[in-house]
Amino acid sequence: MGESLLTIGNTQETKNTRYVLDTNVLIHDPTALLNFEEHKISIPMTVLEELDSLKSGRNAVAADCRQAIRELDKILGRADLDEIEAGVPIKRGEKSPALGSLSIIMQQTPEGVSTLPTHLNDNKILNDIYFLQRQSPDEHIVLISKDINMRLKAKGCGIEAEDYHNDQLVTDIEKLNKGFLEFSGSFWDQIQQVDTFQELGRTIHHLNRCHILQECTPNQFILDEQGFVGRVLEVSEEEVQLLHLDRHHLLETEAWGLKPRDIYQACALNLLLDPDVHIVNLTGSAGSGKTILALAAAIEMTVANKYYRRIIATRSTQGLDEDIGFLPGTEAEKMEPWLGAITDNLEALHCDDEDCSGSVDYVLNKVPLHFKSLNYIRGRSFQHSLILIDECQNLTPHQIKTIITRAGAGSKVICLGNLAQIDTPYLNATSSGLTYLSERFKGFQQGGNIQLQGVPRSILAEYAESHL
């Protein structure tokens, strides 16, 4: 029997495995049905009812529900009642053989068998699984849910429960690509051979891909204690091409009057201001400078350099998963309270001006800055735009894919987030779309990411971040 894509402890499976999926799994990843290889999948009728009740509307959850329903229909579309109850083979392509099966749990749990009160949908699902276990003692039945409390309740009922791990590319968030490699002492003392060339006024080093460079990726930075800064341009199996950067010049780089406060912000600004880098992912603690760096670079590249025609600003919050409302006002006016971080940082960029509010109004009139709701981004295509997405840690991998694929020709995407401040109940640091994005794009030639260090916002913010 093949190994499942899910991590189910360390025990060897001796029984046929049946996975029962909770509603939140199908909302988190509408294509989850295709990720269980040759194993059986069962969907309780209560899950279908929950998908049906959530499918209406323009919010992200409704769109994910509709896609999950379509995926179910592709598999079960023409099957009859007996086939649906027994299990319909899952085909993943026109010519690929069917692997695994999908069934619907339709039988009613007898009153005497119910272990939990039936007034809650979660309890109905657990009662169905408990009854299924009694009916099929030869099967290894596992509940898959993103809800921690649901998994705890399941274990209290004697039901094995696991998280959905298929899109978790890292198990330890500390191993996440930071966007830079730091070396103690001198980096060059650890390099045996280097060929250096001058190309178009740039110094480029060609290095053998030795053991200390095995983990390097394109647009990653090399830092050492002697002050050397390099940026990886290309990586092959045998060679690494490294662009030599001047540390002093990096720290003096300006974007709309803003200078970096440390080398990490300087590296981030280097990626943000490079039009050949099409996606930049900035992570870091609250106050590390993510939003102000991104905004300053965005204004610089839109107003001063004319690389992009407009700035599209949006963010993910719990409130934005609902409708933006029917009160009078434009989309931008309704979005403004949610995008206070953008306007706050715009004021910070002009706090030293004689008339700060006048400067901000001037910039807002001069800069084509558009506030957009995530609910209305689906189906759009933004050409020659700089797309600024704040609070990305609250997006699922499926949602972040939906947004980034909106970028048209000549556009750049900047993703910002703090993995320590996730507000979505079914996400954690390893399953967040921000983590997924960092891992999936680390080999992309036109993409880069930086994990900012420290809390330069204020002494108070730094103390609060470490002590509260």
N, C-alpha and C positions, 0 to 999 in steps of 0.2 A: 504494500500500500504506500502511495506517495506521501511525502511530507506536506502538511498544510502550510499555507502562507502565514498562518497565525502562530504565535508562540504560546503553546499550551504546556507550560511547565517543562520539566525535564524527563517526564515519564514516557515510556514507550507505549504507543497506542496498540491495544490488543483487540479492541472492538471496532466495528464500523462506527464512524463518527458522523453525527448529525448536528449541524449548527443551526440554532434558532436565532434569528436576527431581530433585535429591537428596532423600533421606529427611528431612533436617533442615529443608528448606523446608516440607514438608507438616506437620511437627510444629510448626514456628514459626507457620505460618498455614494451618490445614486448608482454608481456602477459596481458597488460592493459585491453584488451577486456573482460577478465574474472572477472574483479573487479567492475562491475556495477550492481550486483545483478539482480533484475527483470526489470530493466529499458531498454529502447530502446537505441541502439547505432547506429549512422550513420557515415559513412566514405565518405567524398566528393571524387569525381573522381580525383580531383587535388592532394589529399593526396596520392592516389595510384600511380599517375605519379611521384610524388616526391620520394616515396619509390623506384620506379623502377630506377630512375636516380641515386640514391645513393647506390644501392645494390651491385655494382661491387667493387672489391678490397679486400684487407686484413685488412683494418683498422677496428676499433671497431664499427664505425657508420655503415659501410657496413654489418658487421656481424649481428648487431641488426636489420637492415632493412630486411635482409633475414629471420631472425627468425620471425619478425612481419608479413611478407608475408606468411610464412608457417602457422602461427596461423590463419590468415584470410582464407587461403585455407582449413584448417581443418573444418571451420564452413561453408564456402560458396561452398566448392568443387563441390558438385553434385546438387546444387540448380539451377533452371532455372531462366530466366530473370525476370519473374513476382515475384517469391519468393524473389529474391535478392532485388528488388525494394520495396517490401512490408515488408520484414524483415524475416530473417532465425533464428529460435530458437537457442539459444546458450546452448550447452550441455557441462558440465564441467567434466563429467566422464561417464563411460559406463552405470552405473545404476542410476546415479543421474538424477532427472527431469530437463528439460530445463528451464532456468530462463532468461528472457530478450530475445532480438532479435538483430540481426545485419543486417543493410541494407546499400546499396550504393546509394549516391545521384547522380543520373545520368541525371536528366533533365537539359536542358540548361536554364540559367537565361535570360529572355527577355531583350533586350537592354534598353527599357524604365524603367525597374525595377531596373537595376544596380545602386547602390549608389556610387561605387568607380570605378576608371579606372581599366580595366581588364588586364593591362600589367604585374601585379605582381601576383604571385600565392596566396599570403595572401589575396589580394583583391578578387580573384576569389572565395576563400573559404567563405569570409564574404558575398559576393553577393549571393552565394548559400544559406547560412543560412538565410539571409534577405528575400529571395524569399520563402524559406521553411516556415518562420514565417507567411508570408502573405497567403500561401496556407493552413496552419494548425493552425488557430488561437486558437484552443482548446488545443494545446500542449504547454507545458513548455519546450522551447528549450534552451539549455545551451552549449556554446562552451567551450571545455576543452583544454587549451594550456599551455605549459611551458614558452612561449614567453610573457614577460610582455608587450611589445609594441603591440603585436597582441591583447592582452586582452584590452589594452587601445583603440585601433582602433575599436574593437568590441563594446565597451561601447559607443564610439562616434557615432556608427551606430544604437544604440538602441538595441544591442544584449547582452544578459547576458553572461558573461565570467568568468570562474574560473580556478584556478591552479589545477593540478593533485595532490591530497593529499594522495593517497592510501599508498604510501611508506614513508610518513612523520610520524614517530613514536613519535616525540615530536613537540609541537607547539612553545615552548619557549626554545631556545638554552641554556639558563641559567640553565634549569632543567636537562641538559644532565649529565649522570653519570660521575663524575670526577675521579673515581677510588679510592677515599679516603673520609673518613668522619672526619671532624675536630670538636673537642669538646673544649669548653672553660673550664678553670680550670682543674680538674682531671676527667678523664673518669670513674675511679673506684668509685668516689663519687656518680655516677648516676646508679650504678649497685647494686642490692639488694642481689643477690646470685650468687656464682661462684664455680665451682669445677675445681681444677687444677691438671693436671697429667703430669708426665714425660714420654715421649715416644721417644726412640732412641736418647736420649740426647737433646730433644726439650721440651720446656714448652708449654703445650696446655691448654687453658682455655675453659671450657664448660659453656656457659651462656644461661640463658633463653632469648628467643627472645622478649624482652620488646619493648616498643614504640620507644625508641631511636635507636633500631636496626632493625626496620621493613623494612627499605629501603636497608639494607646491602646485598651484593652479593658476591659470591666466588671470592677470590683473591683481594678483596677490602681492603684498609688499614685503620686502626683506629689510629688517631693522637690526642694528647691533649697537652695542654700548659705546662704540667709537664714533658714532654719528653717521654711519653709512646708511643710505636709503636707496633701495632699488625697487623697481616694479617689474614683475614677471610679464613679459610680452607673449611668449609662445612656449609651449611645453610639448615635447615629444618623448618617446620612450627612452631616448638616449641623451637628449640635450635640453637645456633650459636657456632661453634668451632673456636677458635681464637689462632693463633700461636704467642707467645710472641717473639718479636724481640728486639735485643739490639741496641739502637739508635747509640751509638758510633761505634759499629762494622759495622753497615749499612753505616755510613758516611766514613768509612775507607776502604770499599770494593773497590778493584781495578779490572779494566778490561782493559787489554793491556796498563797498565800504567796510565789509566784515573781514577780519583777519582771524585765522585759526589760533587757538590758545595752546594747543599742544600738537605733537607730531601725528597723533591719530586723527585729529580734526583736519590737519593738513593733508593727510592721505585721502581722507574722505572728500575734501574739496578738489583734490586732483582728479578723482574719478567723476565727481559731479560736473566739473567744467570741461570734461573731455567729450566732444560730440560723437566720437567713435565708440564710446561705451553707452550702450542702449538701455541698460537696466542697472540701477545701483540700489543696493539693499543696505540700509543703515540700521543697526541695532544698538542698544545701549540703555543704561539706566535712565530714570527720569532726570532731566536737567543736563544730560551729557552733550546737548547741542544739536540733536538730530534735525529738528524742525527748522531752526534758524539757519543752519548751514544749507539745507535743501532749498529753503525759500530764497536766501541770498543768491545762491547759484542759479536758481530758476529765473529770478528777475534779471540777473546779469546776462544770461544766455538768451533771454527773450527781448529785453529792451536794448541793452548795449550791443550785443553781438548778433542779434537777429537770427540765431540758429533755429528758433522755434516761433510759431505764430501766436501761440497762446499757452496759458498755464491752466490745466484742469486740476482743481483741488478737491479731494474727497477724503472721507475717512470711514472707518468701521467703528460703530458703537452699537450697543444693545438697542438704543432708541432708533437708529437708522434701519434696523431690521423691520420696523413697523412702517406704516404709511407716513409720509411727511406732512399729512394733514390737509384739511380743506379750508383753513382760514385764509383770508385775502393775503396776497403777497406773491412775489415771484419765487421760483425755485431757489434763487440765490439768497433772497431775504429769509426764506424758511431754513436754509442750510447754515446761515451765518452763526446762530448760537452754537451749532455743533462744530463749526470750524473756527472757534475763538482762538485756538492755538495758532492758526495762520495769522490772524489779525494782530494777536498779541506780539508775535515775533516780528511782524511788520513794523509795529510801534517801536520795538526794541532796536531795530536797525536804524531808526531815525530819532532815537531818544536824545541825541546830542544836538539836533537841529534847533534853530531858534524857535520855530513853530512846528512842533512834532505832529500835531493833528493835521496841519496844512500839508506837511510832507507826505503823510499817509494818504490823504485824499488825493494828492497829486499822483502818487504811485498807483493808487487804485484806478484813477482815470487814465493814466498812461499805460499801465500794464493790462493786457487782456487776460485778467484773472477770473476764471469761471468756477463757481462752487457747484458741484454736482452731487446728487444723491446716488448712492450705490444701487438703489432699487431701479434707477432709470438709466443705468449705464449699459445693461444687457442689450445686445443688438446694435449698439453704437460702434462707430469706427472713427477714431480721432487721428487725423492726418497732421503731420508737422506740429505736434503738440508735446508739451512737457507735462506728463501725468504724475501728480503728486498724491500718493496714497498714505494717509496717516493711520496710526493704530492698526497696523496689519496683523498684529499678534492675535486679534480677535476673528480673523478670517480662517475658514477651513481651507485645505489644499484645493478642493474643488472650486471654491469661491475665488481664490486668488488666481487660479487658472482662467476663470471666466473674465476677470477684470484685465489681466495682463494681455489677453488675446484681443482686447479692444484697441491696442496700440497699432496704428496704421503706419504707412510709409513716412520715414523721417521723424518718428516720435521717440521720446525717451520716457522711461518709467522710473520713478524714485519711490521706493517702499520704505516706510519708517515704522519702527515698533520697538516695544520693550517686552521681552518674554516674561518678565517678572510681574507684569500687570495685565494678565489675561482675565477678561470679564465674562467670557462666554462659558456657560456651565459644562459643556461637553468637550472643552479643549484644555490641553495642558501644554507645557513648553515643548514636549517632544512631538505632539500631534498638531501643533499650530501650523497654519499655512505659511507663516514667516519662516519657521524652521525648514519646512518642506521646500520652500523657494530657495533658501540658502544652499541646501544640499543638491537640489536638482540643477542649479545654475552655476555650481562652482567650477565646472569645466567649460562654460560658455565663453567663447573668445571675446564677445562684446558685452560681457557682464562682469560686475564686481561687487564686493560687499566689504563693509568695515564694521567691526564691533567697537564702538567708541568707549573710551575708558574714562573713569573719573566723573565727577559731577561739578563742572565749572559754573553752574547757574549761580550758586552762592554758598557761603560757608554753612548757612542754615540748612540748605537743601542737601548738601553733602553729609552733614551730621544726621539728618533725618533719614536719608537713604540707608545709612549703615547701622542706625540705632533703633529705628522704629519698626 
